[in-house]
Amino acid sequence: MPSFDAVSKVQWNEIDNALGQVQKELAQRFDFQGTSAAIEKNKDGLLVTASTEDRVRAALKVLEDKLVKRKVSLRSIEIGDPEPGPKGSSKVLVKVKEGIETEKAKELVRALKDSKLKVQAAIQEQQVRVTGKNRDDLQEAIRLLRGSDFGIDLQFINFRE
């Protein structure tokens, strides 16, 4: 029986490349001189720090621009609120979202069921597997999911006959 998986994955190598470009730009740009603006990757996500909140927001803008140029969807990042750091500085944690959360997966399944397509959807960990009797129904399901806005970046993998 034909099937495919709907997933939400991030290309970490592209994020690392964008991170390198951002660090280089923060070091070279005149408006970031003396602001100690920096961005680093840690276990929680990406930590953006600078001497003022304005400079943190500017560094975030540079990060977003570089991610878009590297074709990383901005839907896969979640920007936190600015927090005070040491010595009056400011910092923001940018979390990278990967995988489909249970609530979003339920929305995907509900949308497929409401569409009356002859497909079955099952939630498997952080992905949704869609099966159907023929390829045309699965292609219609992909078209439906692409056309809807679920607030996450979806990819369709493992299309099997």
ZIKAFEN-V316475 format. One record per residue. N is the residue number from 1. SS is DSSP state (H for helix, E for strand, C for the rest). Layout:
# ZIKAFEN-V316475
N&SS + N&SS
This chain:
# ZIKAFEN-V316475
1&C + 2&C + 3&E + 4&E + 5&E + 6&E + 7&E + 8&C + 9&C + 10&C + 11&C + 12&H + 13&H + 14&H + 15&H + 16&H + 17&H + 18&H + 19&H + 20&H + 21&H + 22&H + 23&H + 24&H + 25&H + 26&H + 27&H + 28&H + 29&C + 30&H + 31&H + 32&H + 33&C + 34&C + 35&C + 36&C + 37&C + 38&E + 39&E + 40&E + 41&E + 42&C + 43&C + 44&C + 45&C + 46&E + 47&E + 48&E + 49&E + 50&E + 51&C + 52&C + 53&H + 54&H + 55&H + 56&H + 57&H + 58&H + 59&H + 60&H + 61&H + 62&H + 63&H + 64&H + 65&H + 66&H + 67&H + 68&H + 69&H + 70&C + 71&C + 72&C + 73&C + 74&H + 75&H + 76&H + 77&E + 78&E + 79&E + 80&C + 81&C + 82&C + 83&E + 84&E + 85&C + 86&H + 87&H + 88&H + 89&C + 90&E + 91&E + 92&E + 93&E + 94&E + 95&E + 96&E + 97&C + 98&C + 99&C + 100&C + 101&C + 102&H + 103&H + 104&H + 105&H + 106&H + 107&H + 108&H + 109&H + 110&H + 111&H + 112&H + 113&H + 114&H + 115&C + 116&C + 117&C + 118&C + 119&E + 120&E + 121&E + 122&E + 123&E + 124&E + 125&C + 126&C + 127&E + 128&E + 129&E + 130&E + 131&E + 132&E + 133&C + 134&C + 135&H + 136&H + 137&H + 138&H + 139&H + 140&H + 141&H + 142&H + 143&H + 144&H + 145&H + 146&H + 147&H + 148&C + 149&C + 150&C + 151&C + 152&C + 153&C + 154&C + 155&E + 156&E + 157&E + 158&E + 159&E + 160&E + 161&C
